[in-house]
Amino acid sequence: MSASRSIIILASLLGAVATAAASPRCKVPLESWQPREALEAKLKAEGWQVRRIKADDGCYKVEGTRQDGRRVKATFQPDTLTLIREKTRDD
């Protein structure tokens, strides 16, 4: 395989990975979703203060504050309530 072809393949793979990492999308049928209240209860039990939960891109998006006081925006899988991605802000 030529070096230029290897570079093209590598660039294509990196682009696909970057796209997937930038925007997680949950692909779960609506009838499999757990209710928002279940996610809120789970997070409160972990010490979070939940400000907002919304459905977006097929996932649950949460804005709140973790028990360590850091503000956070997080994405959760709607059927398992598993954390997919989290961004924190220090104030």
Sequence and secondary structure as in RCSB ss.txt:
>XXXX:A:sequence
MSASRSIIILASLLGAVATAAASPRCKVPLESWQPREALEAKLKAEGWQVRRIKADDGCYKVEGTRQDGRRVKAT
FQPDTLTLIREKTRDD
>XXXX:A:secstr
  HHHHHHHHHHHHHHHHHHHHS      GGG   HHHHHHHHHHTT EEEEEEEETTEEEEEEE TTS EEEEE
E TTT  EEEEEEE  
